[in-house]
Structures are given as C-alpha cells and as structure tokens.
Amino acid sequence: MIETELKLSLAPEEADKFIQHPLLQSASHTQKSQHLYNTYFDSTKHDLLQHGVGLRVRRIGDKRLQTLKAAGTSLGGLHQREEWEMEITSDTPNYRLFPEGALPAWCTKKKNRRKIKALFTTDFMRTTWILTLNDGCKIEVALDQGEIKTQNASIPLSEVELELKAGTPDVLYKVALILQKTLPLFIENRSKAARGYALHQPEPLQFHKAKAVELSLDMTAEQAFIHISWHCLGHLQANEDMVLYGEDIEGVHQMRVALRRLRSCLSLYNPLIPNKLSSKFRKKIKWITDVLGVARDWDVFALSLQHKQPASASLSHQGLEDLKTRIASFQKRAYVNVRDALRSPRYSRLLLSLAQWLTQRDWRNQLKKIARQRLDSPVKDFASQMLQSHYQHICQQGENFTQLNTEQRHELRISIKKMVYGTRFFAELYPRKIVRPYAKNLSQLQDELGILNDANVATDLLNKTGLDENAPARHFLNGWYAHQQVNHLTRLEITWQTFMVNGEL
C-alpha cells in the first residue's frame, strides 16, 4: 500500500482551537481520542534506516500491529512511501509475516536480526476526523499529542497529519491552506521516526548544498519543470533547521541560493508557463529572498573584514573593533528578522501554496491547446532552445564588454546567473565532458561579476553602519575595494573572452 500524507506541526496550546475549527466540526465522522504507543526497532548503528526502511510495533489497548515503511519521499511536507502492516501477538516484530522482498537483504540473516532492539518510542493521543469533500475526495485528519522518548531523553510531539484516502494529493494542500488561515500550522518534513532517530543519536546541524538535478530524456518539459521546482523546495527546507537553530552562516546562503534557483526556474520556463500564471509566486518568493538577502549581505561584509584584518594592521585597533561591533549588531538584527519570517504563517502559506500549485498543475487549465502541447514536448527540445536563447541574450548584453557601466554589468551578472542555474538544471541531458567545462566557465564569470558587485553592496552597508565619512576604516575599505575592482576587471575580461571563444553548449 502507498501511504500519502501531509504533516504539519502545531503548538500544543493551539490544540483546542484546532479541534473547534469549522471544517472539522463539519466532518462526516469523528473518532474519540485514542492512545497509541509505538516502539521503533533498529540496530544501535541504525542499519535498517541506512537500508531505507523503518520498523515499529504499535500498541492499541490489547492489540498489536507491526508496520514496515519504505523510505519514500518527503517534499513540501508531503510524505509518500510504501508500507506493510499486520497484526501480531507480541511486543516485538515477527519477521516471518512480512511478504518476500519487503525486508532488506541485510535483515534476512538471523545474526543481523539479533542486533535489532527497541531504540525509541512515541507515546501520544490521537483524535481523527474523516473529511469528505464535494468532489468525492476523502481525507483523514489526525491530531497527535504526546512525546517521543528514548532511554535518556524526550521531546514533545504535537502535529497534524492529513492522510489521503481518496482523490489526488493536491486536496491535502487545499485542506491545509483552509486550516492554516486561522491556525499557526507549519510544514513538518521529518517523520516521527526521523525525529526519534535524531533523539536517539543526536548529530550536529548541517547545511545542505543543492544536489544534482536528476532528469531523464524521456521526461516532458512540464515533468522536468515540476521536478526541478520540487528539487529547489527540498534544498530550501533542508537548510531551515540550520538557520533557525544553528550558527553556520552557510545555512542562510543555501536557503537564498535555493530560492534564487526556484525563481530562475520560473523565469526560464516563462515561454511555457507565462509570467501571468506564476507572478503571485514570484512576488512571494522575492519577499523571503530579500529577507535572507539582507542577512547574507551582512555575513559577507563581516567575513570580508576578517579576511582584510592582516592588511589593515595600520588601522587603529579601536576603530576596527568599533566597525566590527556595528556590523555584528546589524547581523544580529537581520537574523532575528530571518527567523521571524521562517516562523511566520506567511512563509508556511507560501510553501503550502507552491506545493499545491505544483501538485495541481493548474497552469494547464489556463493555456491553449498548442501551449499544452509544448509542455508535453521532450524536455531536451525545450532545454536546448531555452539555453541557446539565453546564450544569445548574454552575448548581446556583453557586446562592448569593456565599456559596460556598473548597472549594465549587474544586469549581465543576473543573466549569467540564470544561465548557470539553467545549465545545472538540465546538465543530465547532455554529455558530461561538454557540460562540465561549459558550466565551470559560466560559474567563473558569475563569481568575478559577483566580487565586483560585493564592492557596491559594501559601500551601501558602510553607509548604514553610520561610520564617519572621515574614519580611517572607511578610507581603507574604499581603497581596498577599488584595488579589488581593478584586479577583477582584468580577470573578468579574460574569463569573458574564454566564454565567447568556447561558444554555446
């Protein structure tokens, strides 16, 4: 059986308000709260988890159910996975009852099964409702409240699960958005099991870079668009915990990159899915991108100051420390704003709305037949046309390259950045020996133009710090950035010539 459910976190103090929601009050069936006690089994080294499965035994009164779940997927809070469930007579798993091929090969050996022990439990009360929508779709809504426990630690559990019983997955987002209008519900990408494993064996928070986008030649242009968009959303949400609870500034950078990639995807697909069909998402994405951008600008400025410290030995120690203190204050304020934004209903609603749009594919209903046929064309046909068009546009922008002013270089940088993302999105469709050097050359162009842009951003940030115009630190930094611009302009010209000589992909 394939299980499809949407998980949302809910603050415990909001539970009563959730129960009283008009949508749930109109449910066709309400079940009284039921106590569920689940024990999760694995080796201490998490071998089952590494083989992509989860194993639990659920206790409901005198009844015992064992469940085996495949890893599946988790994007935008939507969890899809294959599972096997059956009644047993004890509190430990009966491996013989699982169908052939359900268990990983590692688990078929008795010596390995002996390593499997109870690692953690989830102990909670569940209240369920069955919603039957006008179109015949059915959703089970469950409110779970309790805790996740290991021998040495515990964390509270308060979440809502929307499980699809009949219909298409987009109705899960539809219901979530209705509930979220009046309730602080947030997407939860981690299953109870994932949180239990993290509690059993805590690991430091990590930032996550974007992985390769796995496209295939048999995909349509539309299928690739959906796949790329989900890929960007996955990259975004993978870094949320680092930004909310960690200290590595790379988390903010990666979230910002994920959003820029998503915006680039929407832009690159404009010939197939016009602006008017995605404009509301562009604006919403720009909001959170800008919030993250402020924090990133201060991070980069602070880092650059650290790197210049040996060269700035001639500056008074007090003057440098004063500037660092001012920057740190702005950084702190920017991070408060970022975390407030990520915890806001506005951000949660953005993700839910985007997920519904991608799942529902509503843009098809607003396109004419010819446009829909283009969406159904092979992805490589679209990718080649799009990349060629953008290459030609970049060449036009870069004409008379050495005479471009600051604003023109900025516009060229934006175009090259989109081309970089586009090349990476569709890289799997082309021979690696061709794509890699081409993408590398594009990235070098982007980096060089980015360094020049950093100087302009730094000037704006210096002004925001309120540093006196005659302060030695300001004069030093202005001179340093001017020197950098001269050096990088020379390197940029060489990189541009290489790009022009190598031609398009």
C-alpha positions in Angstrom: 0.0 0.0 0.0 1.2 3.5 -0.8 0.6 6.0 2.0 0.3 9.7 1.1 0.1 12.1 3.9 0.9 15.7 4.7 2.4 16.5 8.1 2.1 19.8 9.9 3.4 20.9 13.2 1.0 22.7 15.7 1.9 24.4 19.0 0.3 22.3 21.9 -1.6 25.4 23.2 -3.4 25.7 19.8 -5.0 22.2 20.0 -8.4 23.3 21.4 -8.7 25.9 18.7 -7.8 23.3 16.1 -10.5 20.9 17.3 -13.1 23.6 17.2 -12.3 24.6 13.6 -15.5 24.7 11.4 -14.0 22.4 8.8 -13.5 19.6 11.4 -16.9 20.3 13.1 -18.5 19.5 9.7 -16.6 16.2 9.4 -18.6 13.1 8.5 -17.0 11.1 11.3 -15.1 11.9 14.4 -13.3 9.4 16.5 -12.6 9.9 20.2 -9.0 10.2 21.3 -7.1 7.0 21.1 -3.9 6.2 23.0 -1.2 5.0 20.6 2.1 3.6 21.9 4.7 2.8 19.2 8.1 1.2 19.7 10.7 1.6 16.9 13.2 -1.1 16.2 16.7 -1.0 14.7 20.3 -1.7 15.5 22.3 0.8 17.5 24.1 1.7 14.3 20.7 2.3 12.5 21.3 -0.4 9.9 17.6 -0.6 8.9 17.5 3.2 8.5 20.5 3.0 6.3 18.7 0.4 4.2 15.8 2.8 3.7 13.2 1.2 6.0 11.5 1.9 9.3 10.1 -0.8 11.6 7.7 -0.3 14.5 5.2 -2.1 16.7 2.1 -0.2 17.6 0.2 -1.0 20.8 -3.5 0.0 20.9 -5.0 -1.5 24.0 -4.6 -5.3 23.7 -4.0 -5.1 20.0 -0.5 -5.2 18.4 0.3 -4.0 14.9 3.7 -4.3 13.2 4.5 -1.8 10.4 7.4 -1.7 7.9 7.7 1.5 6.0 10.0 2.1 3.0 12.0 5.4 2.9 9.8 7.0 0.2 9.9 10.7 -0.4 9.2 13.8 1.7 8.8 17.2 -0.1 6.8 20.2 0.9 5.5 18.2 3.9 4.0 15.5 1.7 5.2 12.1 2.7 4.7 9.2 0.2 6.0 5.7 0.9 5.1 2.1 0.7 4.1 0.3 3.9 3.2 -3.2 5.1 1.1 -3.5 8.3 -0.2 -6.7 10.0 -1.4 -7.8 13.4 0.9 -9.8 15.7 0.6 -11.3 19.2 3.8 -9.9 20.9 5.5 -6.6 21.5 8.4 -7.5 19.2 8.4 -7.9 15.4 7.6 -11.2 13.7 9.8 -11.0 10.6 8.2 -14.2 9.0 4.9 -12.3 8.4 6.4 -9.7 6.1 6.0 -10.5 2.3 9.0 -11.6 0.4 11.2 -8.7 -0.7 9.7 -6.3 1.8 12.6 -6.6 4.2 16.1 -5.5 3.1 18.5 -8.3 2.4 20.6 -7.4 5.5 17.6 -8.2 7.7 17.1 -11.8 6.3 20.1 -13.0 8.2 19.4 -14.1 11.8 22.7 -12.8 13.1 21.7 -9.3 11.8 18.2 -9.5 13.2 19.6 -10.2 16.6 21.2 -6.8 16.5 17.8 -5.1 16.2 16.5 -3.7 19.5 13.9 -1.2 20.7 15.5 2.3 20.2 12.8 4.8 21.0 9.0 5.2 21.5 6.3 7.6 20.5 3.5 7.9 23.1 0.6 10.1 22.1 -3.2 10.6 22.0 -4.7 10.7 18.5 -8.0 12.2 17.5 -9.2 11.6 13.9 -11.8 13.1 11.6 -12.9 11.9 8.1 -13.4 14.8 5.7 -15.5 14.1 2.6 -15.1 17.0 0.1 -17.6 18.0 -2.6 -15.6 16.3 -5.3 -15.7 13.0 -3.5 -12.1 13.2 -2.2 -11.6 11.8 1.3 -9.0 12.8 3.9 -8.3 11.5 7.3 -7.3 14.3 9.7 -5.3 13.3 12.8 -4.2 15.4 15.7 -1.4 13.7 17.6 -0.2 15.0 21.0 2.3 13.4 23.3 6.1 12.8 23.3 9.0 11.0 21.6 11.2 9.2 24.1 14.5 7.3 24.3 16.0 5.9 27.5 17.8 9.2 28.2 15.7 11.9 26.6 12.3 13.0 25.4 10.8 15.8 23.2 7.2 16.9 22.9 5.1 15.8 20.0 2.3 17.9 18.6 1.3 17.6 14.9 -1.4 17.2 12.4 -1.5 14.6 9.8 -3.7 14.8 6.7 -3.8 11.3 5.0 -5.3 10.9 1.6 -8.0 8.2 1.5 -9.5 9.0 -1.9 -8.6 11.6 -4.5 -5.4 13.4 -5.6 -2.6 14.8 -3.4 -3.4 18.4 -4.1 -6.5 18.2 -1.9 -4.2 17.7 1.1 -2.7 21.1 0.4 -6.2 22.6 -0.2 -7.4 21.4 3.3 -4.1 22.5 4.9 -4.5 26.0 3.5 -8.1 26.2 4.8 -6.9 25.2 8.3 -3.8 27.5 8.1 -5.9 30.6 7.6 -6.7 30.7 11.3 -4.2 28.3 12.8 -0.4 28.5 13.1 0.3 25.3 11.1 3.8 24.7 9.7 5.1 22.1 7.3 6.8 19.2 9.0 9.2 17.4 6.7 10.5 15.0 9.3 8.5 11.9 10.3 8.1 10.8 13.9 10.6 8.1 13.2 13.2 10.6 11.9 12.8 12.7 15.0 13.2 9.7 17.1 16.4 8.6 15.4 17.8 12.1 15.9 16.9 12.0 19.6 18.5 8.5 19.9 21.7 9.6 18.2 22.0 13.4 18.1 24.1 14.8 15.3 25.3 18.4 14.8 23.2 20.6 12.5 24.4 20.7 8.9 23.8 23.0 5.9 23.0 21.3 2.6 24.1 22.3 -0.8 22.0 21.6 -3.9 22.4 18.1 -5.3 22.4 17.3 -9.0 19.0 17.5 -10.6 18.3 14.0 -11.9 16.4 14.5 -15.2 15.9 11.8 -17.9 15.5 12.2 -21.7 12.0 10.6 -21.5 10.7 13.4 -19.4 8.4 16.1 -20.9 9.2 19.8 -20.4 6.4 20.0 -17.8 7.6 17.0 -15.9 11.1 18.5 -15.7 9.7 21.8 -14.5 7.8 20.1 -11.7 10.8 18.0 -10.8 13.2 21.0 -10.7 10.8 23.1 -8.6 10.4 20.3 -6.0 14.2 19.9 -6.0 14.6 23.6 -5.2 12.0 23.5 -2.4 13.7 20.4 -1.0 17.0 22.3 -1.0 15.3 25.3 0.7 13.7 23.3 3.5 16.8 21.1 4.1 18.5 24.3 5.5 15.7 25.6 7.7 16.9 24.0 10.9 20.4 25.4 10.4 19.0 28.9 10.0 16.6 28.6 12.9 18.7 26.8 15.4 22.3 26.6 14.1 25.2 29.1 13.9 26.8 28.4 10.5 26.0 31.3 8.2 26.1 29.0 5.2 22.5 28.0 6.1 21.2 31.4 5.1 23.3 31.3 2.0 22.0 28.0 0.9 18.4 28.9 1.6 18.9 32.1 -0.5 20.5 30.0 -3.3 17.6 27.6 -3.3 15.1 30.5 -3.7 17.2 32.1 -6.4 17.3 28.8 -8.2 13.5 28.5 -7.9 13.0 32.0 -9.3 15.3 31.2 -12.1 13.4 28.1 -12.9 10.2 30.1 -13.1 11.9 32.7 -15.3 13.5 30.1 -17.6 10.1 28.4 -18.1 8.4 31.7 -19.0 8.0 30.6 -22.7 5.9 27.7 -21.5 4.3 28.9 -18.2 4.0 32.7 -18.7 4.6 35.3 -16.0 0.9 35.9 -15.5 0.5 32.3 -14.3 3.3 32.4 -11.8 3.6 36.1 -10.9 2.0 35.7 -7.5 4.6 33.2 -6.5 7.5 35.3 -7.9 6.4 38.1 -5.6 6.0 35.9 -2.6 9.4 34.2 -3.2 11.0 37.6 -3.6 9.8 38.6 -0.1 11.6 35.8 1.7 14.6 36.0 -0.7 15.0 39.7 0.2 14.8 38.9 4.0 17.5 36.3 3.6 19.5 38.6 1.3 19.9 41.3 4.0 21.4 38.8 6.4 23.6 37.4 3.7 25.0 40.8 2.8 26.0 41.5 6.4 27.5 38.0 6.6 29.6 38.5 3.5 30.7 42.0 4.7 31.7 40.7 8.1 33.7 37.9 6.5 35.5 40.2 4.1 36.5 42.4 7.1 38.0 39.4 8.8 40.0 38.5 5.7 41.3 42.0 5.4 42.5 42.2 9.0 46.2 41.4 8.4 46.3 44.1 5.7 44.5 46.6 7.9 47.1 46.4 10.7 47.8 50.1 10.2 44.2 50.9 11.3 43.7 51.7 15.0 42.6 48.7 16.9 39.7 50.6 18.4 38.5 51.9 15.0 38.4 48.4 13.6 36.7 46.9 16.6 34.1 49.7 16.6 33.2 48.8 13.0 33.0 45.1 13.8 30.7 45.8 16.7 28.4 47.9 14.4 28.3 45.1 11.8 27.6 42.4 14.4 24.7 44.4 15.6 23.2 44.6 12.1 23.9 40.9 11.5 22.1 40.0 14.7 19.1 42.2 13.8 19.0 40.6 10.3 19.0 37.1 11.7 16.1 37.9 14.1 14.1 39.1 11.0 15.0 35.9 9.1 13.9 33.6 11.9 10.8 35.6 12.5 10.0 35.2 8.8 10.6 31.5 8.8 8.3 31.0 11.8 5.6 33.2 10.3 2.3 31.9 8.8 3.2 33.9 5.6 6.2 31.6 5.0 4.3 28.5 5.7 1.5 29.6 3.5 4.0 30.3 0.7 5.3 26.7 0.8 1.8 25.2 1.0 0.6 27.3 -1.9 3.6 26.5 -4.1 3.2 22.8 -3.3 -0.5 22.8 -4.2 0.3 24.7 -7.4 2.9 22.1 -8.4 0.7 19.2 -7.5 -2.4 20.5 -9.1 -0.7 21.8 -12.3 -3.4 24.5 -12.5 -1.5 26.3 -15.2 -2.6 23.7 -17.8 -6.2 24.9 -17.4 -5.2 28.4 -18.4 -3.3 27.5 -21.5 -4.5 26.9 -25.0 -4.1 23.5 -26.7 -0.9 24.5 -28.6 0.7 25.7 -25.4 -0.2 22.5 -23.6 1.4 20.5 -26.4 4.6 22.4 -25.9 4.5 21.4 -22.2 4.2 17.8 -23.3 7.2 18.0 -25.7 10.5 16.3 -24.8 12.4 18.2 -22.2 15.7 18.2 -24.2 14.0 20.1 -27.1 12.9 22.8 -24.7 16.2 22.9 -22.8 18.2 23.3 -26.0 16.0 26.1 -27.3 16.0 27.9 -24.0 19.7 27.6 -23.3 20.5 28.8 -26.9 18.2 31.8 -26.5 19.8 32.8 -23.2 23.3 32.4 -24.6 22.4 34.8 -27.4 20.9 37.2 -25.0 24.0 37.2 -22.9 26.2 37.8 -25.9 24.1 40.8 -26.8 24.3 42.2 -23.3 28.1 41.7 -23.2 28.8 43.4 -26.5 31.4 46.1 -26.0 32.2 44.3 -22.7 35.0 46.6 -21.6 32.7 49.7 -21.8 29.8 48.3 -19.7 28.9 50.5 -16.7 28.1 49.2 -13.2 24.4 48.8 -13.9 25.0 47.0 -17.2 27.4 44.6 -15.5 24.9 44.0 -12.8 22.2 43.1 -15.4 24.7 40.8 -17.2 25.5 39.1 -13.9 21.8 38.3 -13.4 21.5 36.8 -16.9 24.6 34.7 -16.4 23.4 33.5 -13.0 20.1 32.3 -14.6 22.2 30.6 -17.3 24.3 28.9 -14.6 21.2 27.6 -12.9 19.7 26.5 -16.2 22.8 24.7 -17.3 22.9 22.8 -13.9 19.2 22.0 -14.1 19.5 20.3 -17.5 23.1 19.0 -17.2 22.0 15.3 -17.1 20.5 15.7 -20.6 23.9 16.4 -22.2 27.3 14.6 -22.3 29.3 15.3 -19.1 32.5 16.1 -21.0 30.7 19.0 -22.7 28.6 20.3 -19.8 31.3 20.4 -17.1 33.8 22.8 -18.7 30.9 25.0 -20.0 29.3 25.2 -16.6 32.7 25.9 -15.0 33.4 28.8 -17.3 29.9 30.2 -16.6 30.4 29.9 -12.9 33.8 31.7 -13.1 32.0 34.6 -14.9 29.3 34.7 -12.3 31.9 34.7 -9.5 34.0 37.5 -11.0 30.9 39.7 -11.6 29.8 38.8 -8.0 33.0 40.1 -6.5 32.6 43.4 -8.3 29.0 43.6 -7.1 30.2 42.9 -3.5 32.1 46.2 -3.6 28.9 48.2 -4.4 27.0 46.3 -1.7 29.8 47.0 0.8 29.6 50.7 0.2 25.9 50.7 0.9 26.4 48.7 4.1 29.2 51.0 5.3 26.8 53.9 5.0 24.2 52.0 7.0 26.6 51.5 9.9 26.8 55.2 10.3 30.6 55.2 10.2 32.0 58.7 9.9 33.0 59.7 6.4 36.5 60.6 7.6 37.0 57.4 9.6 40.3 55.6 8.7 38.4 52.3 8.4 36.1 53.8 5.7 39.1 55.2 3.7 40.9 51.9 4.0 38.0 49.8 2.8 37.1 52.1 -0.1 40.7 51.9 -1.2 40.8 48.1 -0.8 37.6 47.6 -2.8 38.9 50.0 -5.5 42.0 47.9 -5.8 40.0 44.7 -6.0 37.8 46.1 -8.8 40.9 46.9 -10.9 42.3 43.4 -10.4 39.0 41.6 -11.0 38.1 43.7 -14.0 41.2 42.4 -15.7 40.4 38.8 -14.8 36.8 39.2 -15.8 37.8 40.3 -19.3 39.9 37.2 -19.7 37.1 34.9 -18.4 34.6 36.7 -20.8 36.9 36.1 -23.8 37.2 32.4 -22.9 33.4 32.1 -22.7 33.0 33.8 -26.1 35.6 31.6 -27.7 34.1 28.3 -26.4 30.7 29.3 -27.6 27.3 27.8 -26.6 26.5 24.5 -25.0 
